[in-house]
Amino acid sequence: MRPEPDISAGAAPSTEARADDTPGKTSAETPAQTSAEAPARASAEAPPVISLRGATASLGGRPVLRGVDLTVRRGEVVALLGANGSGKSTAVRSVVGQVPLSGGELRLFDTPSRRFRDWARVGYVPQRTTAASGVPATVREVVSAGRLARRRLAPPRAADRAAVRRALELVGMADRAKDPVGALSGGQHQRVLIARALAGEPELLIMDEPMAGVDLASQEILADTLREQVARGATVLLVLHELGPLEPLIDRAVVLRDGCVVHDGPPPKAVGQHALPGHDHVHPHAAHDAEPIRTGLLT
Ligand SMILES: Nc1ncnc2c1ncn2[C@@H]1O[C@H](COP(=O)(O)OP(=O)(O)OP(=O)(O)O)[C@@H](O)[C@H]1O
C-alpha cells in the first residue's frame, strides 16, 4: 500500500515522503510554464503524465476499479465520464494516492507511484463537500495552502504571495481575499478550491466534478480559468458528468462503467435528445455490436 500523499489540496508533503526525494523543479523550470514546449500538448508523442495500467481497487470490500487503463499525456485535457458510481472519483483518488490500488500499475511523470514524491507538480481539486464551510479561514488562507508543497515548510516569500494573488485573480475572487470561506456561495467556494490548486502552479491539474452545483457565472469563470491553464501547457484530468462549457477544451474522453473503461477516444457529443437525462449514448465510432455507452453525461 502506498503512503497517502499530502498534495496541494491541503498540506505540504510529509518529511518522511521527502526523505529520498530528488530536488524538485522550481516552477520556472516546469514544462507547464515553458511556452516553447507547449506545442507538445495533445500530441500522441508527448510523454505520459498519468499512466494507470490494469488498475484495480476495492472500497468497503467491493471491487470498484476492475482493470482500468488510463493514460493522460503531457498537455492533454482528458474528461473522465460515466454514470454515478462507475468509479470516476475512485480512479482519480487512486491517482493522487488517496485510494490504494490492489493491483495494476500507476506511474506519475513516468515514475512508479511508490517512488513518486514530487507532489508540488500536481494540483488536485476534490469533489466538492460542504465540510470546509465550517472552517474559520479566510479565502486567502485557503488559497495559500496550495503553496505549501512548493514552499516546503519555508515561510512564504514574494513569489508565493504573488502566486496566491494570481490564482485569486484567475478565479475572480481577488476582492474576497479577506472574507471567511464560510461566507461564500457554493460556486464561489468551488472557485476558491480551484484557486488553491492553481496557486501551486501545477503541471498536472486533476479536478473532480469542478462544475457540480456551480452557478452559471462561476461556470464561465471556471471555463476561462481552465482555458488559461490549458494555454500555459498544463495537463488536465477532469471528472465530469457533462462536458458543458468545457467541451471545447476536451481532447479525449474516457468513459467508465462499473469500474471498467468502455470508451477511450473523442468526447461524445451530447446534443438534442442525446442530452436528455437517462439517454444511453452510442458513440459514432463504436463497433456495430457494441452496447450503448452509458456516458453518464446526465445520468
Ligand atoms: N468509502 C467508500 N466505501 C465503500 N464504497 C464506496 C466508498 N466510496 C465510494 N464507494 C462506492 O464505490 C463506487 C464508485 O464510487 P465513485 O465515487 O468512484 O463513483 P463515481 O463514478 O465518481 O460516482 P459519482 O458520479 O456519483 O460521483 C460506488 O458504488 C460507491 O458507492
The ligand as an SDF file (V2000), in Angstrom:
LIG
                    3D

 31 33  0  0  0  0  0  0  0  0999 V2000
  -15.5670    4.9770    1.0370 N   0  0  0  0  0  0  0  0  0  0  0  0
  -16.2940    4.0910    0.3810 C   0  0  0  0  0  0  0  0  0  0  0  0
  -16.6200    2.8900    0.9200 N   0  0  0  0  0  0  0  0  0  0  0  0
  -17.3390    1.9910    0.2410 C   0  0  0  0  0  0  0  0  0  0  0  0
  -17.7900    2.1720   -1.0160 N   0  0  0  0  0  0  0  0  0  0  0  0
  -17.5040    3.3250   -1.6020 C   0  0  0  0  0  0  0  0  0  0  0  0
  -16.7380    4.3600   -0.9540 C   0  0  0  0  0  0  0  0  0  0  0  0
  -16.6000    5.3990   -1.7980 N   0  0  0  0  0  0  0  0  0  0  0  0
  -17.2470    5.0540   -2.9370 C   0  0  0  0  0  0  0  0  0  0  0  0
  -17.7880    3.8210   -2.8170 N   0  0  0  0  0  0  0  0  0  0  0  0
  -18.5420    3.1040   -3.8390 C   0  0  0  0  0  0  0  0  0  0  0  0
  -17.6780    2.9080   -4.9420 O   0  0  0  0  0  0  0  0  0  0  0  0
  -18.4120    3.0230   -6.1530 C   0  0  0  0  0  0  0  0  0  0  0  0
  -17.7240    4.0380   -7.0430 C   0  0  0  0  0  0  0  0  0  0  0  0
  -17.7910    5.3130   -6.4160 O   0  0  0  0  0  0  0  0  0  0  0  0
  -17.1780    6.5980   -7.0850 P   0  0  0  0  0  0  0  0  0  0  0  0
  -17.4270    7.7320   -6.1500 O   0  0  0  0  0  0  0  0  0  0  0  0
  -15.8060    6.3220   -7.5320 O   0  0  0  0  0  0  0  0  0  0  0  0
  -18.0940    6.7350   -8.3750 O   0  0  0  0  0  0  0  0  0  0  0  0
  -18.3140    7.9740   -9.3210 P   0  0  0  0  0  0  0  0  0  0  0  0
  -18.3280    7.4180  -10.6980 O   0  0  0  0  0  0  0  0  0  0  0  0
  -17.3360    9.0300   -9.0170 O   0  0  0  0  0  0  0  0  0  0  0  0
  -19.7660    8.4230   -8.8970 O   0  0  0  0  0  0  0  0  0  0  0  0
  -20.4260    9.8760   -8.8090 P   0  0  0  0  0  0  0  0  0  0  0  0
  -20.6010   10.3270  -10.2190 O   0  0  0  0  0  0  0  0  0  0  0  0
  -21.7110    9.6340   -8.1230 O   0  0  0  0  0  0  0  0  0  0  0  0
  -19.5010   10.7560   -8.0170 O   0  0  0  0  0  0  0  0  0  0  0  0
  -19.8310    3.4090   -5.7800 C   0  0  0  0  0  0  0  0  0  0  0  0
  -20.6190    2.2510   -5.8190 O   0  0  0  0  0  0  0  0  0  0  0  0
  -19.6870    3.9230   -4.3710 C   0  0  0  0  0  0  0  0  0  0  0  0
  -20.8660    3.6680   -3.6360 O   0  0  0  0  0  0  0  0  0  0  0  0
  1  2  1  0
  2  3  1  0
  2  7  2  0
  3  4  2  0
  4  5  1  0
  5  6  2  0
  6  7  1  0
  6 10  1  0
  7  8  1  0
  8  9  2  0
  9 10  1  0
 10 11  1  0
 11 12  1  0
 11 30  1  0
 12 13  1  0
 13 14  1  0
 13 28  1  0
 14 15  1  0
 15 16  1  0
 16 17  2  0
 16 18  1  0
 16 19  1  0
 19 20  1  0
 20 21  2  0
 20 22  1  0
 20 23  1  0
 23 24  1  0
 24 25  2  0
 24 26  1  0
 24 27  1  0
 28 29  1  0
 28 30  1  0
 30 31  1  0
M  END
$$$$
